[in-house]
Amino acid sequence: MDLNIKINDKGHLDIGGADACDIADEFGTPVYVIDENRIRDNYKRFYEAFSKYYPDFKVFYACKANTNLSVLKILEQEGCCIDAVSPGEVYISRKMGFSGDRILFTGNNITNDELKFVLDQGAVLNIDSVSALKRLAEIIEPNGLKISFRVNPMVGAGHHDHCITGGVMSKFGIMDNEAVEVYKLAKELGFNPVGMHSHIGSGILDPEPFKLAIESTMDIAGKVHQEAGIDFEFVDFGGGVGIPYTPDENIVDIDTFAKENIALFKEKLEEYDMGNPTMYLEPGRYLVGDASVLLVRVNSVKQSYRKFIGVDAGFNTLLRPAMYDSYHHIVVANKMNEPNTQEVDIAGNVCESGDLFARDRFMPEIEEGDLLAILNAGAYGFTMSSNYNSRPLTPEVLVENGKCHLVREKETFEDLMAKQTIPEHLQ
């Protein structure tokens, strides 16, 4: 188990060397708190594990997990690349110092204008469909433009059905049995296809699904290499490496994960005589998931048919429990050393029955005014938040060796009206 829990000498939760209670007092709640050093450590651990066994290796951060500008800047400084899935992600990544050749864009159902924008930004296009390929050939002169294709490896895995991205039910990628013809078509149209990409899902803690994905993807790539004459510069196996959310889950043994998967990768390279293409992986959650905590204040303790602990945030702030039935470990940040004595439901403040962070959670005695910390909130936390119920978005704080920096201001009620206009006939 490794939920990245640290306790200071006051019995309070420590986040990156700062007292969670002091952070809440200074910046208010709810607030997302990001531990800078945890992100740096996660990146180095991941990169070093894989590059040790295959030096021609690159990490492309799946930035949909968390696009806070400071998070992007930290990873840019570490030498990371970017996996982008929208033009907006390409845009802010470029603004944060990532050159175009460090950005791989994998959109789906993308428009012509978006294709043009991504190319203008210098990002590498990873194409998801034959439609996008043909439309791209109509709006630009290919002239040997290097591109990649996302293929469906027919392997799926993940912590929830909505997070499985491979297999017959997936909307992503070209079919495995059409890959040879699609790569041939790309060459006929004047493109230079140099990469192949796949992705099987998210929240994976076991190397076995990855082995299946590598085997399947490399078999497709090998066939394309032999029958379409493609010499691959890179093969990208996507992301999906998980983190432990529950106390009984163990952190991924990333060294074993890397060793076993790279051994299979090398075996397939040799089988198909594919040379030594660069290996790409696209971790998102693994790099940032356990680096952020959502601090919330208890504003209500209600004994109804169940005991409800009401807090000042809802699924507009952290959607994962409501959307995916996801477990997030929750601690009382100001009572870290107190024993668990009761089962409670922890409820949000959104007007929806499904607005719950936890059911039947074993917790210490909780009083109004206590500070709760919802752990492992760094991936798909703030990025999936909304203004539902007309609630302003929360602030974000970056902790650097115990020093706190406000990196996103809290929205105001005035911000809720920004970008809206009322036509004259209603005034």
NORGIFEN-V96165 format. One record per run of one state. SS is the DSSP state (~ for helix, > for strand, _ for the rest). FROM is the first residue (numbers start at 1). TO is the last residue. If there is no record, write none. Layout:
ss->SS from->FROM to->TO
ss->SS from->FROM to->TO
This chain:
ss->_ from->1 to->5
ss->> from->6 to->7
ss->_ from->8 to->12
ss->> from->13 to->15
ss->_ from->16 to->17
ss->> from->18 to->19
ss->~ from->20 to->27
ss->_ from->28 to->30
ss->> from->31 to->35
ss->~ from->36 to->53
ss->_ from->54 to->56
ss->> from->57 to->62
ss->~ from->63 to->65
ss->_ from->66 to->68
ss->~ from->69 to->77
ss->_ from->78 to->80
ss->> from->81 to->84
ss->_ from->85 to->86
ss->~ from->87 to->95
ss->_ from->96 to->99
ss->~ from->100 to->102
ss->> from->103 to->105
ss->_ from->106 to->111
ss->~ from->112 to->120
ss->_ from->121 to->123
ss->> from->124 to->127
ss->_ from->128 to->129
ss->~ from->130 to->139
ss->_ from->140 to->145
ss->> from->146 to->151
ss->_ from->152 to->160
ss->~ from->161 to->163
ss->> from->164 to->164
ss->_ from->165 to->173
ss->> from->174 to->174
ss->_ from->175 to->175
ss->~ from->176 to->188
ss->_ from->189 to->191
ss->> from->192 to->197
ss->_ from->198 to->200
ss->> from->201 to->201
ss->_ from->202 to->203
ss->> from->204 to->204
ss->_ from->205 to->206
ss->~ from->207 to->228
ss->_ from->229 to->233
ss->> from->234 to->236
ss->_ from->237 to->240
ss->> from->241 to->241
ss->_ from->242 to->253
ss->~ from->254 to->271
ss->_ from->272 to->277
ss->> from->278 to->281
ss->_ from->282 to->284
ss->~ from->285 to->291
ss->> from->292 to->303
ss->_ from->304 to->306
ss->> from->307 to->311
ss->_ from->312 to->319
ss->~ from->320 to->324
ss->_ from->325 to->329
ss->> from->330 to->332
ss->_ from->333 to->341
ss->> from->342 to->347
ss->_ from->348 to->355
ss->> from->356 to->363
ss->_ from->364 to->370
ss->> from->371 to->374
ss->_ from->375 to->381
ss->~ from->382 to->384
ss->_ from->385 to->387
ss->~ from->388 to->390
ss->_ from->391 to->394
ss->> from->395 to->400
ss->_ from->401 to->402
ss->> from->403 to->408
ss->_ from->409 to->413
ss->~ from->414 to->417
ss->_ from->418 to->423
ss->~ from->424 to->426
ss->_ from->427 to->427
